[in-house]
Amino acid sequence: MRVLLAVDGSEQAHQAAESVSCLASVKNLIVVHVIDLPRLAYPMLGPDIAQDLAMTVEQAIREEGGRVLKRAMSHLSYHTAPVSKRLKDGTPAEVILSIAREDQVDVIIAGARGRVHAKGLALGSVSHRVLTHAPCPVMIIKSPLRELRKILLPVQGPADAERAKQFFAKHPFHGNVEITVFTVVPIPRAIWRPGVSAPEAKIQHALESAEQFNDGVVADLTATHYQVTGLVGMGAPADTIMEQADTMKPDLILMGTHNPSAVSRFLMGSVSHTVLHHATCPVLLVR
């Protein structure tokens, strides 16, 4: 795989660099740090002094950018595949997306670099924009991923299953990974309240159908030589996925998303959006 690692000097970016060790088939690795030079104005100073100060600030930013790349590379000293580092000027998200398209990368890895809230780390604007417009899968690192043993794979339909199958066919991870295929029957919990009768026969039929679908996905992924098991749950999909993640404590949640033309609409209030923002472990979205 061709991998693009975007680093910005944050703690999550350093964790993203460490996570590359969990990938098994990296043929080419691009490490990029983007310098977004500020447009500084010094109207109170003379033009010569203002220009000199601006050049001093720019030089300091570039030197810091070099240190960011150097630190990221220090986490990759074990890596045997070709590694190239790039220090670029521009808007971070746009530069990352441009490199991803031009170099036809198979996956982008980036840190969340957002704000901390009561339930975890929310996405920063750069990672959110990259997720929205990336032409390839994106892995967002919100916590350290030094070892990858367990993957939670929620699938809600044939499109999700096909995306997962295509991604795992590349053998992106080491062979000792355990994948749990999780299908949620979206039955509202409200029907289980006292006094509300549930259509038991229809629920049972829905569960059997979901189990049959889940078994088919498990069979397809087992052919990729990973250890795969299946599980079916009921409830609001995002909440049920998060509850399963709390129980299972996966190292990574891997989910499908819509194609780039629809992803902006899909991310707003969607299951993937909710899981992405509230999961405490890294999340990989494939499309």
C-alpha positions in Angstrom: 0.0 0.0 0.0 1.0 3.6 -0.5 0.5 5.5 2.7 0.4 9.2 3.4 1.2 10.2 7.0 0.3 13.8 7.8 2.0 15.2 10.9 1.6 18.6 12.6 3.6 18.4 15.7 0.7 17.5 18.0 0.8 14.5 20.4 -1.9 12.8 18.2 0.4 13.2 15.1 3.3 11.5 16.9 0.9 8.7 17.8 -0.1 8.5 14.2 3.5 8.0 13.2 3.8 5.2 15.7 0.7 3.6 14.3 2.3 2.9 10.9 4.0 -0.1 12.5 0.6 -1.8 12.6 0.4 -1.8 8.8 1.7 -4.9 7.1 2.0 -4.1 3.4 3.4 -0.6 3.1 5.3 -0.3 -0.2 5.8 3.5 -0.1 5.4 6.0 2.8 5.0 9.7 2.4 5.4 11.9 5.5 4.2 15.4 5.1 4.1 18.5 7.2 2.3 21.5 5.9 3.3 25.1 6.8 0.4 27.5 6.8 2.3 30.7 6.9 0.5 33.5 8.6 -0.2 36.8 6.8 1.3 39.2 9.3 0.8 42.9 9.2 2.8 45.5 11.1 1.3 48.9 10.2 3.0 50.5 13.2 6.5 49.6 11.9 8.4 50.9 8.9 8.4 48.7 5.7 12.0 47.5 6.2 11.5 46.5 9.8 8.2 44.9 9.0 9.7 42.8 6.2 12.7 41.8 8.4 10.3 40.7 11.2 8.1 38.7 8.8 11.1 36.9 7.4 12.3 36.1 10.9 8.9 34.6 11.8 8.8 32.6 8.5 12.2 31.2 9.1 11.3 30.2 12.7 8.1 28.4 11.4 10.1 26.5 8.7 12.7 25.4 11.2 10.0 24.2 13.5 8.5 22.3 10.5 11.8 20.6 10.0 11.8 19.5 13.6 8.3 18.2 13.3 9.3 16.0 10.3 12.5 14.9 12.1 10.6 13.7 15.1 8.0 11.9 13.0 10.9 10.2 11.1 12.4 9.0 14.4 9.2 6.9 15.0 9.8 5.3 11.6 13.4 4.2 12.0 12.3 0.5 11.9 10.6 1.0 8.5 12.2 -0.8 5.6 10.0 0.5 2.8 10.9 3.7 0.9 10.1 6.8 3.0 10.0 10.3 1.7 9.4 13.4 3.7 7.9 16.6 2.4 7.7 20.1 3.9 5.0 22.0 2.0 3.5 25.5 2.1 -0.2 26.0 1.9 -3.5 25.2 3.5 -2.9 21.9 5.4 -6.1 20.0 4.3 -5.8 21.1 0.7 -2.1 20.1 0.5 -2.8 16.7 2.1 -5.7 16.0 -0.3 -3.6 17.1 -3.3 -0.8 14.7 -2.4 -3.2 11.9 -1.8 -4.7 12.4 -5.3 -1.4 13.0 -7.2 0.4 10.1 -5.5 -2.7 7.8 -5.6 -2.2 6.8 -2.0 -4.2 3.9 -0.5 -4.7 5.3 3.0 -4.1 8.6 4.8 -3.1 8.5 8.5 -3.6 11.6 10.6 -4.0 12.6 14.2 -7.4 14.0 15.4 -5.8 17.3 16.8 -9.2 18.5 18.1 -10.6 19.7 21.3 -11.1 17.5 24.3 -14.7 17.1 25.6 -16.5 15.0 28.2 -16.7 11.9 26.0 -13.4 12.1 24.1 -11.5 14.0 21.5 -13.4 15.8 18.8 -12.0 16.2 15.4 -10.0 19.3 14.3 -10.9 21.2 11.2 -8.0 19.8 9.1 -8.8 16.1 9.9 -12.5 16.7 9.4 -11.9 18.3 5.9 -9.5 15.5 4.9 -12.1 12.9 5.9 -14.8 14.7 4.0 -12.9 15.0 0.7 -10.3 12.2 0.7 -10.2 9.9 -2.3 -9.1 7.0 -0.2 -9.6 5.5 3.3 -8.6 7.7 6.2 -7.4 6.5 9.6 -7.8 9.0 12.4 -5.6 8.5 15.5 -7.2 9.6 18.7 -5.1 7.4 21.1 -1.9 5.4 20.8 -2.0 2.4 18.4 1.3 0.6 19.0 -0.3 -2.9 18.6 -3.2 -4.0 16.5 -5.0 -7.1 17.7 -8.7 -6.5 17.6 -10.8 -4.7 15.0 -14.5 -3.9 15.4 -16.0 -3.8 11.9 -19.6 -2.5 11.9 -21.4 -3.4 8.6 -24.9 -2.3 7.8 -25.3 -3.5 4.2 -23.7 -5.0 1.1 -21.9 -1.7 0.2 -20.2 -1.7 3.6 -19.3 -5.3 3.2 -17.8 -4.8 -0.2 -15.7 -1.9 0.9 -14.4 -3.9 3.8 -13.7 -6.9 1.6 -11.7 -4.8 -0.9 -9.7 -3.1 1.8 -8.8 -6.3 3.6 -7.9 -8.0 0.3 -4.9 -5.7 0.3 -3.7 -7.4 3.5 -3.2 -4.1 5.2 -2.6 -5.5 8.7 -0.5 -8.3 10.2 -2.1 -11.8 10.1 -2.7 -12.1 13.8 -5.5 -9.5 13.8 -9.0 -10.6 15.0 -11.9 -9.0 13.2 -15.4 -8.8 14.7 -18.1 -8.2 12.1 -20.9 -6.4 13.8 -24.3 -5.9 12.3 -27.0 -3.8 14.1 -30.7 -4.4 13.6 -31.9 -0.8 14.0 -34.9 -1.4 16.3 -35.7 1.5 18.6 -35.3 0.7 22.3 -38.6 2.4 22.9 -40.5 -0.7 21.9 -39.0 -2.5 24.9 -40.6 -0.1 27.4 -43.3 -1.4 29.8 -46.7 -1.3 28.1 -45.4 -1.3 24.6 -45.9 -4.5 22.8 -43.1 -5.6 20.4 -43.8 -7.5 17.2 -41.8 -10.5 18.3 -42.2 -12.5 15.0 -41.0 -9.5 12.9 -38.1 -8.9 15.3 -37.0 -12.5 15.1 -37.2 -12.5 11.3 -35.1 -9.3 11.2 -32.5 -10.9 13.5 -32.3 -14.1 11.4 -31.9 -12.0 8.2 -29.1 -9.9 9.9 -27.4 -13.1 11.1 -27.5 -14.6 7.6 -26.0 -11.4 6.1 -23.4 -11.2 8.9 -22.4 -14.9 8.2 -21.9 -14.1 4.6 -19.6 -11.2 5.4 -17.6 -13.3 7.8 -17.2 -16.0 5.1 -15.9 -13.4 2.6 -13.4 -11.9 5.0 -12.2 -15.2 6.2 -11.0 -15.8 2.7 -8.6 -12.9 3.2 -6.8 -15.1 5.8 -7.7 -13.0 8.9 -9.4 -14.5 11.9 -13.0 -13.3 11.7 -16.1 -13.7 13.9 -19.6 -12.3 13.6 -22.0 -10.6 16.0 -25.5 -9.2 15.7 -27.0 -6.5 18.0 -30.2 -4.5 18.2 -30.8 -0.8 18.9 -29.9 2.6 17.6 -26.9 1.8 15.4 -24.4 4.4 16.7 -25.2 3.9 20.4 -25.1 0.1 19.9 -21.8 0.2 18.1 -20.3 2.4 20.9 -21.7 0.0 23.6 -20.0 -2.9 21.8 -16.8 -0.9 21.6 -16.9 -0.3 25.3 -17.4 -4.0 25.9 -14.9 -5.3 23.4 -12.3 -2.5 23.7 -11.0 -2.8 20.1 -7.7 -1.4 19.0 -9.4 0.0 15.9 -12.9 0.6 14.6 -13.2 0.2 10.8 -16.3 1.5 9.1 -17.5 2.2 5.6 -18.6 5.6 4.4 -20.3 7.0 1.2 -18.5 8.1 -1.9 -16.8 11.6 -1.8 -19.7 13.3 -3.6 -22.1 12.3 -0.8 -19.8 12.3 2.2 -20.4 15.8 3.4 -24.1 15.0 3.7 -23.4 11.6 5.2 -21.1 12.9 7.9 -23.7 15.3 9.2 -25.5 13.4 12.0 -24.6 10.0 10.6 -23.6 6.8 12.4 -20.0 7.1 11.2 -19.9 10.7 12.3 -21.2 9.8 15.8 -18.8 6.9 16.2 -15.9 8.9 14.9 -16.4 11.7 17.3 -17.1 9.6 20.4 -14.8 6.6 20.0 -11.8 6.6 22.3 -9.8 4.4 19.9 -8.5 5.1 16.4 -11.1 5.0 13.6 -10.5 4.0 10.0 -13.1 5.0 7.4 -13.1 3.3 4.1 -14.9 4.3 0.9 
